[in-house]
Amino acid sequence: MSTIFKSGEEYTLSQLFSEDRKIIIPDLQRDYCWGDKVHGSEAKKVELISGFLKGLINSFNENNELDLILGLIYGYENPINHIHLCDGQQRITTLFLLLGMLHRKNGCKVLNNHLISSYEYYDDDKEPYLQYSIRESTLYFLSDLVCNFFLNKEIDKVEAITEAEWYFNSYDEDPSIQSMLSALLTIEKELNKENNWKAFQYFIENKIKLLYYDLENRENGEDLFVIINTTGEPLTATENLKPILLGSLSDNIQLNYEWEIREEFFWKNKMKKEYQADEGLFEFISWFIKIQLKANDIRIYHYFKTKIDNGLQTDELLKLHDYYYKFINLIGLFETPPFENVLSSIRKKNDESTVEYVRNFTKDPESSMQQQNILLPLLYFSVKISEKQEDILQFLRRLRKNYFDKQRSNREGSYLDWRYLLQIIEKSNSLNEVLEFTPSVPLNSIANVNDTSSSWFNLEEKIKSEFIKNVEQKQKIEEWEDHLDFKGDISPLLKMCLLNDSRSEIPLLLNYIEYYKFEDIDNYYNNYLRLENLMIEDEGIKFPVLANYYRLFKVIVDCNNTIKVPRTTGIKAVTFSKKNRKQLYSPYCLLLYKQRDPLNYIKNFIKDELQVPDFININIDIVSCSDIIKKWLIIKVLVAEDNQELLTYWNGRKEDGVSIYSDLKRNVIFPDFPAKLSNIICGFALRSGGSGGNKIEYTNESIWNNSKEIATTFAGIKSNDIYWEEREYLYKEKVIKENEEQIIKVINKFKLN
């Protein structure tokens, strides 16, 4: 049984055009005009239908499982199930024509369609679901169009409609009919292209939704018609919203002026391919409501309608404009050096303007987490707590840490969902109260989201709060936090204070400030900086031996894990020169950064590796790819130290991985000899592309004897031998022996030092 339409609810076309309902275009409306070729005040030749249709098709092709909201329609019901549209006519009519063409394309069945009810078709006046009351000719034409064209294939093409017996001469004088015919020609042209039109019809009928706003009666509809415009253009999202909020406040000059200020800003700061201020302003309003509701899923029109119903629309508009000014202030702050320095670790593109960066929080799905975890709390903070630059900056620093805690697998327990964070701001009155918030009672729960507010002001933050009372220490801590490896999280530096040589695990922080000596932590940070800078070749040149050993150390303690080389098959690699953050979660690395003599510390690790029985021999049946590469790199580093050389950082490609075949037998140089380190070779993965396959690439002949190259053997073997060409047995035995003698030589020399 049919039901009255509810204001603020979303409806599909299958719901609008069904049962005994009628969607009526009242006589106060203008003619249908989207099919026309000329639009706009400057009479530009713009054809609207194809762009509208292509947008629908693109949405269908991208994800036809998602609902597509096509905006707001205004109307009133009188009598029940007779919906008189006061705005939305152009979209509704175009969608109805599209449904008709799809129904014709997919079968022309009379039953179970959304063009006309079975009762009307068989037993009554053949009135379709869409009714035009602008003039009788339009009304009759739609009935003829549905019954004699959409549900009947006797006429082959749209262009033949004007020759049909049911087409009257008076139809030529009706502008709505002529525009409909033009629209049908465009739709027909697009539907003649090959596509899955049955699935597309289902998408149009059941996935497109329109938000219905009830105007209650014709009088309100006439008032809205005057307020909106008379251009014939479809309304934008904020143009739909504007009359709702300002329609009854038209005499309030200040509120109307403030709306224009916001429109002007977003007009001047449009994104590429935007032709109006609407999208930017609508996004800003959505941010505002998300903050008010502390929720991600919002219904903008429903939110404001509730405020209007409670007589709060003026207060809400004043609050909205206050948020706007705080937003403009934030944009300005984002362009100052202190804020740019913090945001540089978050921003993905530095060539975009600040407004583009903020707008992309919504445009770029990958950046939506920045909108939630950075922008919304910061905006609410500047409104509720403080406008002071230093306060906002300090809060931004804390937000940055929280943002990256979400992405760090070992820090998830420290991350606080932005909706809980908004609650903290709401319950606080100063920066310190926000930063040092400890819940006395649980915050309002959010479905399927853990409340980790008890970890917001954790031990790390408490220790920092003691240190930053000293201005110089505060500056140092901010320097540490700004390092791209830490990004706000300096807990590894604090945990170094609790490490000793007997520990194999990183300890938890302890709640005793005396354990943490600031000068020691500063030394640890400088040691870390010195060693990690060696991962950059320009720095490695200055200290070649230490650079080789440090890169090797990170491989040995599994900070550079064995990986599958992207877009290759059957190849494994260990990254040797690529920076990552794994060293901050390795107890061995944290102990290294405490050492006054890091080189000696690393060499002791290497000696332990060399104590393995039969280090040179390799059992291919049980050894791992990682073990072979580690052994290979150890010998390479020992040879490089003997020659005081810096091992190359990468092979000129972005793989930056020392690679071997997963089928370990393929790494043996002479297959008819045992697999030893002297009869094995590592190289670099080469993605040849096309049908060429993938392979390990070795150093070319011109630099074959260069010991600083990773992809060369240690002695004796010529470059051509790596292709396993036929050689005499004695020759193979000789070169493997020479290679092994070189390996043993550097191992023995290292052990004696």
Steps between C-alpha positions, in 0.01 A plus 500: 500500500627849415627728773541874534848622407706612800707816498874439535478142371676367189298327226598294198335539160334162550335647810407831336356338187292215645158386625229764455733797543517805271797737476351827379677798345264782609403796284724734699804326352694599188520277190730204477820630340791262556468365149557848354831584335528854644533573871611779730471876511757536221312253276790256486451183301517244778333162468411383853361151442814321381709627792230399747468155341875443480527585868242233581674243279839576660353455848347170387827375353709605800283334766141406427453365853519845658201731530527821299337803664380746233410782733181651635151531357236728651133417490170465681233228502143587410315269501689203642749345255475797264841665535512852355862588422607860562863430413679200350284490187791491253676207670179302557380547141839404357516189717145405398593532130814291564291233673269491201785453254658230717166322535463511123858376457451212742164355403197734485302295755192677636503333841747583778627820343547840658338700221129431549297277729320194361170646618553824307618317188224242481201639690520879529618813314856386423657767721872429562670550835641835383234766435550845347245766600680785325279450192270226373707422193798395718270287714356317197839463333651320803209257503541434126878472536476238775224288347589526129882523509655387828268197522471436126769443237294575191698822461868421442670824601440821694520707184194313365279612791398821321363287209286277724119511482474594867734799464288818462606820326443693824790311651733699271407818690564355846855588617505225765413234240764624259760498775394146596542385139851648490581331830372166367723529192804550722404210728436275200843581357672408826299180550589381151851448630572150625444462873326296770176698486296257711735543794508873431118514510504326837758753621287795383184361657644384833832669571431861411346686791344843542452676832143620542425825681134556585374856442161401647282707262484686169543842661841404637584350163424827324713692751791261443463529123546877527796464738693246295539645149345504156800404289398143429832369633496210749572607857832415663529340843546827692242677284263230622612561856501880487122552473442250780721697738445854378153484343324622813789732591514696174477827691810419706761687298792383716430127465450528124820705466697241697374225271622700201841543664537122527382449143749758373792333681427156359439651157846659506650174627332249269672175421587415142198399292262671742276764347330630812560563871252231595724200566747682723230667705307174530814321622561769759142469625542123524813549715303733724222245552742211557650700784159582648379140483840341562412255228616415150166401350288815485189622320547869438143594409355299787742665744397852404131414480517385863658832596229691313224297662646593841535869412882484501583585139629852578727369776623227267580743220693724741693196626568387143654837414715492813639167380561657160717776647694249709546293184639802312734564793624139480566535128717801573687319778563198277706726273737616776839323551422339841182338367652412162779321685255277687266447206786411263510150648126459435447670163547278197531782246684823565418658166133555584365810671400482865130516412547222242678293764211539744238444230675180397424360846158434348595448134774245562380182675850437630495838671162461670682388815677836503167678488373302795814488713658836420259755358182435698658487848720801418204703378292410805796581727541845346126567551457352847841533670737757354579712194859559611755390243725327752210307656374383160853402399553293815171323446590434136823337613301267724253428220786408268620237745149362540455492121813290449419279800206379295739383228771347721415139576679506836327824606133422436419498872615861521277627219183684604211515256421856392143478629624429852753778455219744422340395828824581684502847347138546597579412863810724518558873537873541426784353302644324806164348586480357148859371489490356852143373492441193716139377497337487841205321339487321163426715198182442301556173321522475121381180337785267397767754606712444811530782751877538556472838673677354804813479279467857372712642783722195537843458659678635195292817513547534876879474468498758221281732704771509767779567253327779307477716809854594400492714184824358355385144563165576339678618184712185494198272539323677215811448286490127576129477432535677166746243367323305227586167666328597826210721384404585855581164659822527703424197719796304347739768630346477847514119498873510424544634853364171637696265273811312606722252319320197638160596360364331187167683516412867513375584851183684587529855628513544876328772698816636662633819347843447658564211259504741208805724473444771244867528399516125442190508282646785298816294445293199390317717250827638357643149476187389318521795265864431420443132423171537311651774285743236376206346313542797263786447256635856526549446875630146455787628287635686804507186718512205256588222746238597758242551223561146372482346846189691604309393189615142558400518868142596410483196273637264765254612770214471249421868463530441126288191449501270203238621256345388175613746235191682366377394156742207478458129550743256660731769641565598863699797625632671810497879496850616580487879470133588536387703800216380721394529865551139605822585680296696757332176609810282515664467846833432330480826305391701802801362689720594207389864521616507864857397409794734498672264258225372268745343253646269764149410619401400145819301444427288805165412343679400178742279692206313650365439151838366385511247786233294323653161404572462128426868435625466143308182421134530399239225526253609234233265633471675837650846467279809443536774241563747781784289648684486169470874443619575855809285450561662164479852644723415797781398266437803280530732800821330620657532155391864474657575840822333389505736200358801690214523248135596520268231370262627234158603627280376221514376146350801326144376531244551772503142624804569723510135599775239501319219320514126439273247338250328729607176332839505672663264249477777240743709708776238474760608244626153409216251565731199476690622811375518861303806606745711698525871561786490247267345241200728558424845363247768597386786280214739446149425383436613145142555386535471126130554426298363209568138419866516596441363847692590815854414594788582732731760352873493574769765459620546143846397384648850499475528880512129584816520713373798699467359853264774617233370262261267679415286197852365442675194638804523724782372276588277210170473315459694178183684416400262221510207740190616681297386202609142576660437162679171443843503665760232563476334841852603601430859405186512712681340792780755474283813497277379785812431705634851434168647597489298821857596593402868481197441723701311762771767491267788589321291767825408675627856485175626652509245784854604592406868537 
